[in-house]
């Protein structure tokens, strides 16, 4: 467990994948997993299998959280994603979305 505090907001975070500060981290998840972490001045990408729904919680201050496909996926297979952060981004992507993003970054 860790506690993240940013300008008076505090949140207890179960840390399963660690801390990202001034960098980026990609985490792979399977159905039934719980992914947690803290992102400060960086980015975290969580890869979930195709057809798996992501239940995203947490918050970002001066940052963003994106979950274009996995958050809307139907079905019973889920991944719980709880990431908090400041000045950073959190993306929850399927492998196909990640591949398109990688091509766009090149």
Biotite code that builds the C-alpha atoms (Angstrom):
import biotite.structure as struc

atoms = struc.array([
    struc.Atom([0.000, 0.000, 0.000], chain_id="A", res_id=1, res_name="UNK", atom_name="CA", element="C"),
    struc.Atom([1.054, 3.575, -0.581], chain_id="A", res_id=2, res_name="UNK", atom_name="CA", element="C"),
    struc.Atom([-0.496, 6.944, 0.036], chain_id="A", res_id=3, res_name="UNK", atom_name="CA", element="C"),
    struc.Atom([-0.386, 9.572, -2.686], chain_id="A", res_id=4, res_name="UNK", atom_name="CA", element="C"),
    struc.Atom([-1.056, 13.184, -1.733], chain_id="A", res_id=5, res_name="UNK", atom_name="CA", element="C"),
    struc.Atom([-1.270, 16.042, -4.207], chain_id="A", res_id=6, res_name="UNK", atom_name="CA", element="C"),
    struc.Atom([-2.372, 19.505, -3.033], chain_id="A", res_id=7, res_name="UNK", atom_name="CA", element="C"),
    struc.Atom([-4.369, 18.179, -0.130], chain_id="A", res_id=8, res_name="UNK", atom_name="CA", element="C"),
    struc.Atom([-6.021, 15.255, -1.932], chain_id="A", res_id=9, res_name="UNK", atom_name="CA", element="C"),
    struc.Atom([-5.025, 11.912, -0.489], chain_id="A", res_id=10, res_name="UNK", atom_name="CA", element="C"),
    struc.Atom([-5.687, 8.418, -1.739], chain_id="A", res_id=11, res_name="UNK", atom_name="CA", element="C"),
    struc.Atom([-4.559, 5.018, -0.495], chain_id="A", res_id=12, res_name="UNK", atom_name="CA", element="C"),
    struc.Atom([-3.323, 3.051, -3.486], chain_id="A", res_id=13, res_name="UNK", atom_name="CA", element="C"),
    struc.Atom([-2.656, -0.686, -3.620], chain_id="A", res_id=14, res_name="UNK", atom_name="CA", element="C"),
    struc.Atom([0.686, -0.802, -5.402], chain_id="A", res_id=15, res_name="UNK", atom_name="CA", element="C"),
    struc.Atom([1.006, -3.909, -7.524], chain_id="A", res_id=16, res_name="UNK", atom_name="CA", element="C"),
    struc.Atom([2.955, -2.441, -10.390], chain_id="A", res_id=17, res_name="UNK", atom_name="CA", element="C"),
    struc.Atom([4.923, 0.335, -8.733], chain_id="A", res_id=18, res_name="UNK", atom_name="CA", element="C"),
    struc.Atom([5.664, 3.957, -9.279], chain_id="A", res_id=19, res_name="UNK", atom_name="CA", element="C"),
    struc.Atom([6.345, 5.901, -12.474], chain_id="A", res_id=20, res_name="UNK", atom_name="CA", element="C"),
    struc.Atom([8.139, 9.223, -12.054], chain_id="A", res_id=21, res_name="UNK", atom_name="CA", element="C"),
    struc.Atom([9.490, 11.162, -15.074], chain_id="A", res_id=22, res_name="UNK", atom_name="CA", element="C"),
    struc.Atom([9.157, 8.104, -17.284], chain_id="A", res_id=23, res_name="UNK", atom_name="CA", element="C"),
    struc.Atom([6.779, 5.616, -18.760], chain_id="A", res_id=24, res_name="UNK", atom_name="CA", element="C"),
    struc.Atom([5.719, 2.118, -17.885], chain_id="A", res_id=25, res_name="UNK", atom_name="CA", element="C"),
    struc.Atom([3.686, -0.491, -19.733], chain_id="A", res_id=26, res_name="UNK", atom_name="CA", element="C"),
    struc.Atom([1.915, -3.126, -17.667], chain_id="A", res_id=27, res_name="UNK", atom_name="CA", element="C"),
    struc.Atom([0.295, -6.271, -19.035], chain_id="A", res_id=28, res_name="UNK", atom_name="CA", element="C"),
    struc.Atom([-2.872, -7.526, -17.339], chain_id="A", res_id=29, res_name="UNK", atom_name="CA", element="C"),
    struc.Atom([-5.058, -10.607, -17.614], chain_id="A", res_id=30, res_name="UNK", atom_name="CA", element="C"),
    struc.Atom([-8.746, -11.029, -16.835], chain_id="A", res_id=31, res_name="UNK", atom_name="CA", element="C"),
    struc.Atom([-9.240, -11.038, -13.077], chain_id="A", res_id=32, res_name="UNK", atom_name="CA", element="C"),
    struc.Atom([-6.122, -8.956, -12.353], chain_id="A", res_id=33, res_name="UNK", atom_name="CA", element="C"),
    struc.Atom([-6.032, -5.797, -10.247], chain_id="A", res_id=34, res_name="UNK", atom_name="CA", element="C"),
    struc.Atom([-3.465, -3.274, -11.425], chain_id="A", res_id=35, res_name="UNK", atom_name="CA", element="C"),
    struc.Atom([-2.505, -0.320, -9.243], chain_id="A", res_id=36, res_name="UNK", atom_name="CA", element="C"),
    struc.Atom([0.141, 2.332, -9.269], chain_id="A", res_id=37, res_name="UNK", atom_name="CA", element="C"),
    struc.Atom([1.165, 5.958, -9.046], chain_id="A", res_id=38, res_name="UNK", atom_name="CA", element="C"),
    struc.Atom([2.211, 8.090, -12.020], chain_id="A", res_id=39, res_name="UNK", atom_name="CA", element="C"),
    struc.Atom([3.903, 11.470, -11.517], chain_id="A", res_id=40, res_name="UNK", atom_name="CA", element="C"),
    struc.Atom([5.232, 13.439, -14.521], chain_id="A", res_id=41, res_name="UNK", atom_name="CA", element="C"),
    struc.Atom([5.059, 10.303, -16.639], chain_id="A", res_id=42, res_name="UNK", atom_name="CA", element="C"),
    struc.Atom([2.758, 7.843, -18.323], chain_id="A", res_id=43, res_name="UNK", atom_name="CA", element="C"),
    struc.Atom([1.372, 4.428, -17.571], chain_id="A", res_id=44, res_name="UNK", atom_name="CA", element="C"),
    struc.Atom([-0.112, 2.145, -20.220], chain_id="A", res_id=45, res_name="UNK", atom_name="CA", element="C"),
    struc.Atom([-2.106, -0.885, -19.115], chain_id="A", res_id=46, res_name="UNK", atom_name="CA", element="C"),
    struc.Atom([-2.588, -3.548, -21.807], chain_id="A", res_id=47, res_name="UNK", atom_name="CA", element="C"),
    struc.Atom([-5.714, -5.674, -21.408], chain_id="A", res_id=48, res_name="UNK", atom_name="CA", element="C"),
    struc.Atom([-6.646, -8.658, -23.581], chain_id="A", res_id=49, res_name="UNK", atom_name="CA", element="C"),
    struc.Atom([-9.125, -8.190, -26.428], chain_id="A", res_id=50, res_name="UNK", atom_name="CA", element="C"),
    struc.Atom([-12.697, -8.659, -25.212], chain_id="A", res_id=51, res_name="UNK", atom_name="CA", element="C"),
    struc.Atom([-11.841, -7.905, -21.586], chain_id="A", res_id=52, res_name="UNK", atom_name="CA", element="C"),
    struc.Atom([-13.596, -5.022, -19.849], chain_id="A", res_id=53, res_name="UNK", atom_name="CA", element="C"),
    struc.Atom([-11.501, -2.582, -17.807], chain_id="A", res_id=54, res_name="UNK", atom_name="CA", element="C"),
    struc.Atom([-12.971, -1.058, -14.661], chain_id="A", res_id=55, res_name="UNK", atom_name="CA", element="C"),
    struc.Atom([-10.896, 2.096, -14.191], chain_id="A", res_id=56, res_name="UNK", atom_name="CA", element="C"),
    struc.Atom([-10.753, 4.054, -10.948], chain_id="A", res_id=57, res_name="UNK", atom_name="CA", element="C"),
    struc.Atom([-8.451, 6.625, -9.398], chain_id="A", res_id=58, res_name="UNK", atom_name="CA", element="C"),
    struc.Atom([-7.672, 10.147, -10.506], chain_id="A", res_id=59, res_name="UNK", atom_name="CA", element="C"),
    struc.Atom([-5.138, 12.288, -12.307], chain_id="A", res_id=60, res_name="UNK", atom_name="CA", element="C"),
    struc.Atom([-4.420, 15.910, -11.472], chain_id="A", res_id=61, res_name="UNK", atom_name="CA", element="C"),
    struc.Atom([-3.304, 17.944, -14.491], chain_id="A", res_id=62, res_name="UNK", atom_name="CA", element="C"),
    struc.Atom([-3.255, 14.772, -16.543], chain_id="A", res_id=63, res_name="UNK", atom_name="CA", element="C"),
    struc.Atom([-5.529, 12.419, -18.429], chain_id="A", res_id=64, res_name="UNK", atom_name="CA", element="C"),
    struc.Atom([-7.012, 8.947, -18.386], chain_id="A", res_id=65, res_name="UNK", atom_name="CA", element="C"),
    struc.Atom([-7.920, 7.260, -21.667], chain_id="A", res_id=66, res_name="UNK", atom_name="CA", element="C"),
    struc.Atom([-9.760, 3.991, -22.132], chain_id="A", res_id=67, res_name="UNK", atom_name="CA", element="C"),
    struc.Atom([-11.169, 4.005, -25.669], chain_id="A", res_id=68, res_name="UNK", atom_name="CA", element="C"),
    struc.Atom([-12.236, 0.373, -26.112], chain_id="A", res_id=69, res_name="UNK", atom_name="CA", element="C"),
    struc.Atom([-11.716, -1.735, -22.993], chain_id="A", res_id=70, res_name="UNK", atom_name="CA", element="C"),
    struc.Atom([-13.963, 0.367, -20.732], chain_id="A", res_id=71, res_name="UNK", atom_name="CA", element="C"),
    struc.Atom([-16.908, -0.248, -23.057], chain_id="A", res_id=72, res_name="UNK", atom_name="CA", element="C"),
    struc.Atom([-16.295, -3.963, -23.656], chain_id="A", res_id=73, res_name="UNK", atom_name="CA", element="C"),
    struc.Atom([-19.201, -6.241, -22.700], chain_id="A", res_id=74, res_name="UNK", atom_name="CA", element="C"),
    struc.Atom([-18.811, -9.461, -20.756], chain_id="A", res_id=75, res_name="UNK", atom_name="CA", element="C"),
    struc.Atom([-17.819, -10.904, -17.417], chain_id="A", res_id=76, res_name="UNK", atom_name="CA", element="C"),
    struc.Atom([-14.056, -10.858, -17.937], chain_id="A", res_id=77, res_name="UNK", atom_name="CA", element="C"),
    struc.Atom([-12.700, -7.767, -16.192], chain_id="A", res_id=78, res_name="UNK", atom_name="CA", element="C"),
    struc.Atom([-9.468, -6.107, -15.125], chain_id="A", res_id=79, res_name="UNK", atom_name="CA", element="C"),
    struc.Atom([-9.550, -3.593, -12.251], chain_id="A", res_id=80, res_name="UNK", atom_name="CA", element="C"),
    struc.Atom([-7.231, -0.659, -12.920], chain_id="A", res_id=81, res_name="UNK", atom_name="CA", element="C"),
    struc.Atom([-6.603, 1.822, -10.104], chain_id="A", res_id=82, res_name="UNK", atom_name="CA", element="C"),
    struc.Atom([-3.945, 4.415, -10.894], chain_id="A", res_id=83, res_name="UNK", atom_name="CA", element="C"),
    struc.Atom([-3.518, 7.874, -9.402], chain_id="A", res_id=84, res_name="UNK", atom_name="CA", element="C"),
    struc.Atom([-1.212, 10.554, -10.667], chain_id="A", res_id=85, res_name="UNK", atom_name="CA", element="C"),
    struc.Atom([-0.268, 14.124, -11.306], chain_id="A", res_id=86, res_name="UNK", atom_name="CA", element="C"),
    struc.Atom([1.047, 15.756, -14.476], chain_id="A", res_id=87, res_name="UNK", atom_name="CA", element="C"),
    struc.Atom([0.866, 12.446, -16.304], chain_id="A", res_id=88, res_name="UNK", atom_name="CA", element="C"),
    struc.Atom([-1.326, 10.155, -18.341], chain_id="A", res_id=89, res_name="UNK", atom_name="CA", element="C"),
    struc.Atom([-2.897, 6.751, -17.938], chain_id="A", res_id=90, res_name="UNK", atom_name="CA", element="C"),
    struc.Atom([-3.957, 4.735, -20.978], chain_id="A", res_id=91, res_name="UNK", atom_name="CA", element="C"),
    struc.Atom([-5.836, 1.440, -20.874], chain_id="A", res_id=92, res_name="UNK", atom_name="CA", element="C"),
    struc.Atom([-5.449, -0.195, -24.281], chain_id="A", res_id=93, res_name="UNK", atom_name="CA", element="C"),
    struc.Atom([-6.003, -3.471, -26.076], chain_id="A", res_id=94, res_name="UNK", atom_name="CA", element="C"),
    struc.Atom([-2.994, -4.935, -27.917], chain_id="A", res_id=95, res_name="UNK", atom_name="CA", element="C"),
    struc.Atom([-4.486, -3.792, -31.261], chain_id="A", res_id=96, res_name="UNK", atom_name="CA", element="C"),
    struc.Atom([-4.835, -0.208, -29.997], chain_id="A", res_id=97, res_name="UNK", atom_name="CA", element="C"),
    struc.Atom([-1.282, -0.272, -28.649], chain_id="A", res_id=98, res_name="UNK", atom_name="CA", element="C"),
    struc.Atom([0.054, -1.479, -32.009], chain_id="A", res_id=99, res_name="UNK", atom_name="CA", element="C"),
    struc.Atom([-1.712, 1.355, -33.845], chain_id="A", res_id=100, res_name="UNK", atom_name="CA", element="C"),
    struc.Atom([-0.390, 3.867, -31.308], chain_id="A", res_id=101, res_name="UNK", atom_name="CA", element="C"),
    struc.Atom([3.163, 2.531, -31.730], chain_id="A", res_id=102, res_name="UNK", atom_name="CA", element="C"),
    struc.Atom([2.921, 2.914, -35.518], chain_id="A", res_id=103, res_name="UNK", atom_name="CA", element="C"),
    struc.Atom([1.598, 6.458, -35.099], chain_id="A", res_id=104, res_name="UNK", atom_name="CA", element="C"),
    struc.Atom([4.500, 7.329, -32.780], chain_id="A", res_id=105, res_name="UNK", atom_name="CA", element="C"),
    struc.Atom([7.108, 6.221, -35.347], chain_id="A", res_id=106, res_name="UNK", atom_name="CA", element="C"),
])
